[in-house]
Amino acid sequence: QVQLVESGGGLVQAGGSLRLSCAASGRTFSSYAMAWFRQPPGKEREFVAAIGWSSSSTNYADSVKGRFTISRDNAQNTVFLQMNSLKPEDTAVYYCAARSGLSYSSTSRYSYPYWGQGTQVTVSS
């Protein structure tokens, strides 16, 4: 069992940057694959990025490749999402998710049983 708490959302102008954090409880954080999903207004929740053990094991949605970077600090039980060159279409509630094991290839929300409460990101044009 793991509990997740996101932070770092807010309002930013297009072209700006934000860094989201997700703090996880539990002693086995390093054995979980972590991911970020987002849910734009009126749309389905969609995959953004996932990470296995380290920053060399990552997976990104095409829409964020080259702009977003997922990373983790296993000593701090925290996963991050650095978001650069933000666009209005990045506006969404961003969720942190976790799954036991280090497979980071799945982009399906149904592969991740543990979720945070979400943090709002709004990008103005």
VEXDODO-148828 format. One line per field, with one value per residue (C-alpha): residue in one letter; x, y, z. Coordinates in nm, 2 decimals, always signed. Each point is the difference from the previous one (the first is absolute). Layout:
N
rest = (A|...)
c1 = (X|...)
c2 = (Y|...)
c3 = (Z|...)
***
This chain:
125
rest = (Q|V|Q|L|V|E|S|G|G|G|L|V|Q|A|G|G|S|L|R|L|S|C|A|A|S|G|R|T|F|S|S|Y|A|M|A|W|F|R|Q|P|P|G|K|E|R|E|F|V|A|A|I|G|W|S|S|S|S|T|N|Y|A|D|S|V|K|G|R|F|T|I|S|R|D|N|A|Q|N|T|V|F|L|Q|M|N|S|L|K|P|E|D|T|A|V|Y|Y|C|A|A|R|S|G|L|S|Y|S|S|T|S|R|Y|S|Y|P|Y|W|G|Q|G|T|Q|V|T|V|S|S)
c1 = (+0.00|+0.13|-0.16|+0.08|-0.02|+0.06|+0.10|+0.14|-0.29|-0.11|-0.07|+0.28|+0.02|+0.06|+0.37|+0.06|+0.10|-0.13|+0.14|-0.24|+0.09|-0.16|+0.09|-0.06|-0.04|+0.14|+0.34|-0.01|-0.03|+0.31|-0.18|-0.29|-0.03|-0.13|-0.20|-0.17|-0.34|-0.21|-0.37|-0.09|-0.34|-0.27|+0.24|+0.12|+0.31|+0.31|+0.35|+0.28|+0.31|+0.13|+0.33|+0.15|+0.29|+0.20|-0.01|+0.14|-0.33|-0.27|-0.29|-0.18|-0.31|+0.08|-0.17|+0.25|+0.32|+0.28|-0.19|-0.07|+0.25|-0.10|+0.25|+0.01|+0.19|-0.02|+0.16|-0.27|-0.29|-0.08|-0.07|+0.01|-0.13|+0.19|-0.22|+0.15|-0.13|-0.35|-0.29|-0.37|-0.09|+0.21|-0.27|-0.13|-0.01|+0.32|+0.00|+0.29|-0.04|+0.19|+0.01|+0.19|+0.30|+0.22|-0.16|-0.05|-0.12|-0.37|-0.19|-0.34|-0.15|-0.13|+0.35|+0.05|-0.20|+0.13|-0.09|+0.05|-0.28|+0.13|+0.13|-0.13|+0.22|-0.13|+0.19|-0.13|+0.05)
c2 = (+0.00|+0.35|+0.34|+0.28|+0.38|+0.24|+0.36|+0.28|+0.07|+0.35|+0.27|+0.07|+0.18|-0.18|-0.07|-0.01|-0.29|-0.19|-0.28|-0.25|-0.22|-0.31|-0.12|-0.37|-0.17|-0.35|-0.16|-0.17|+0.30|-0.10|-0.32|+0.19|+0.13|+0.35|+0.20|+0.33|+0.02|+0.30|+0.07|+0.31|+0.16|-0.22|-0.27|-0.34|-0.05|-0.04|-0.13|+0.26|-0.18|-0.30|-0.10|-0.32|-0.02|+0.29|+0.29|-0.24|-0.19|+0.24|+0.02|+0.31|+0.08|+0.15|+0.32|+0.08|-0.15|+0.25|+0.23|-0.20|-0.20|-0.26|-0.09|-0.15|+0.02|-0.33|+0.13|+0.26|-0.22|+0.26|+0.01|+0.32|+0.13|+0.30|+0.17|+0.25|+0.19|-0.04|+0.04|+0.08|-0.36|-0.12|+0.14|-0.29|-0.16|-0.19|-0.33|-0.21|-0.37|-0.31|-0.37|-0.28|-0.12|+0.21|-0.04|+0.35|-0.09|+0.00|+0.32|-0.13|+0.16|-0.34|-0.13|+0.23|-0.08|+0.29|+0.36|+0.34|+0.26|+0.21|+0.35|+0.26|+0.14|+0.30|+0.14|+0.34|+0.11)
c3 = (+0.00|-0.09|+0.05|-0.24|+0.05|-0.29|+0.02|-0.22|-0.23|-0.08|-0.26|-0.26|-0.33|-0.32|-0.05|+0.38|+0.22|+0.31|+0.21|+0.15|+0.29|+0.13|+0.35|+0.07|+0.33|+0.08|+0.02|-0.34|-0.22|-0.20|-0.11|-0.16|-0.35|+0.00|-0.25|-0.07|-0.17|-0.07|-0.05|-0.21|+0.05|-0.14|-0.12|+0.10|+0.22|-0.21|+0.04|+0.03|+0.11|+0.20|+0.17|+0.12|+0.23|-0.13|-0.25|-0.27|+0.01|-0.11|-0.24|-0.13|-0.19|-0.34|+0.09|+0.27|-0.13|+0.01|+0.23|+0.31|+0.21|+0.26|+0.28|+0.34|+0.32|+0.18|+0.31|+0.03|-0.12|-0.25|-0.37|-0.21|-0.32|-0.15|-0.25|-0.24|-0.30|+0.13|-0.24|+0.07|-0.10|+0.30|+0.23|+0.20|+0.35|+0.03|+0.19|+0.14|-0.02|+0.12|-0.08|+0.17|-0.20|-0.22|-0.34|-0.14|-0.34|+0.07|-0.10|+0.12|+0.31|+0.09|+0.06|+0.29|+0.32|+0.21|-0.06|+0.15|+0.03|-0.29|-0.05|-0.24|-0.27|-0.20|-0.29|-0.13|-0.36)
***
